[in-house]
Each structure stands twice: as structure tokens, then as C-alpha cells.
Amino acid sequence: MDSKLDFEYLKYLSESSDKKTILEELMTAYGKDVWNYAYSMTRKWDQADDISQEVFIKVYRNLYTFRNEASVKTWILTITRNMTLDYRRSAFYRKVTLMGFISTSGEQQSTEQSVIDKLATSEIWQKVLGLPTKYREVLILYAHYQLSMKEIAQVLGVNEGTVKSRLFHARRKLAKLEENQSHGSD
């Protein structure tokens, strides 16, 4: 089964449909995308896990409210973004983030965390993660998730012109970082 299934049948759901099966298919198709997007916004492995779980709980609860005004992928990534923003605003997030700075460096990392840290240390990923959130988000949605300008605008809740502007500025900032790095290594 293709992981990027066409979920057109979602608009034909009725109360007799098996929500659990549909949720499992959505989690298989979009689980990695949801986690990666949450991680790109929080830069925390455990928070991306929590947010991903919450996203699919919300998807499950709202399965019958999907109106097919956007693609399923856009709908799920919008939920992911909103859940991440809510999580970041919560007192719990601020406390956990502060505790992350205070924790000792002698702690043993999990294998998963080590793998994620290696991914995050690749030069381009590090540069993208270093961008301000509004630029980082638009780059990730465009380059990694290959969403159209219209879909990105839907996910971010802005107009297409704003998306184009942010994408332009994000690319410019990355190019400037590349330029500064190449001059620094001469």
C-alpha cells in the first residue's frame, strides 16, 4: 500500500465506517511527516512524540468533520502546526525547555536521540533549524513536504503572497549563511 494514499474516500465517510482502520492508515501514511514537522518546530524529540500522539488523537476525534476543502496531508499538517503552537505556549513547554538548559551533560542519550542528533547536525538542517520560525516553517513545508504555495498558505493561515515572501527571505538568509561560511573557511 502506497504511503501517500489518495484519501478521497474520507469525504464519503459515514457513521458506519471503521474509524480505527482509517486512523491506522492515516498514521502509516502521515505519521513520519507529522513527527518531523513537530520536531522541526520544537527541536525536541520527546515533544515531537507528544505532539504527534495528540495530533492523531485530534484527527481521530475529528475524522467525520473533514470537509475535503484541503488535502488530507494539508489538514493533518495544519493540525500539527496548531498543536505545536499550543504546546509551545503552554507553561509545561516553557518549564521543560528551561529544564533542558539546566540538565547535566553527563546523562546517557537514547539510541533514538543519538540518531536524531546526527540528523540535526547535518549542515543544511542545522542552518534551516537556525532560521526564525516563520522562515523555517515555510522552507520545510515547501522543500520537505512539497506542498504547493496554496497548501502552505492554508497550513500557516496566511495568504499566498506572504508564503512567497517568506520563502524568498528564507532562501536569501540560507544563501547568506552559505556565503558567510565559505568566506570564513577561505
Phi, psi and omega in degrees: 000127180297133184289342179251053182304151172277112185266037179305327183296345179300328181288347180258012182299146172228171181300341181275353180291156181271097183299325182296316179296317179297317179299316179301319178295318178295320179295321178295316184286322189239000183303315181294319179298317180298312181297314181298319180293315178299318179295319181297332179274327184260331185062026180229123182301310184292326178290323177297322176300310182299314182296317180301316178298315180296323179299312183287336172294316179295319177301314180301313182294329186252015183305320183277356178264354178299122187256004178061028175281341177221171176291160178300320180300313179297317179301313182291319178292328175294316176299317180300313181299312181297319178296320180294316178297318177298317181297317182292332179281341185289152178297326180301314180299313181298321180293315181296319179297316178298317179297328178298327179283332183275334187301154184283153182276354181276002181289147178279131179272150175285161178300316180300317181295322178297316179297315180297319178299322178295319177297318183289343181270353176300144189304309184293319179298319179298319180293317179297316180295336179280348179288156173302151186310315185296329177277320179300314181301311185294322178295316181294316180295325181281307186279315184277313184268351176054042176279152176286167177302319180297316180294319178298317178301320179295315181298316185275346181071034178231175178274165183298326178299320178295319178299312180299318179297313180296320179296317178301310182293324179296314179298320179297316179297318178296318178298320179295319177298317178298315181298314179297321180292317181292326176287328180287336182263002178286000000 
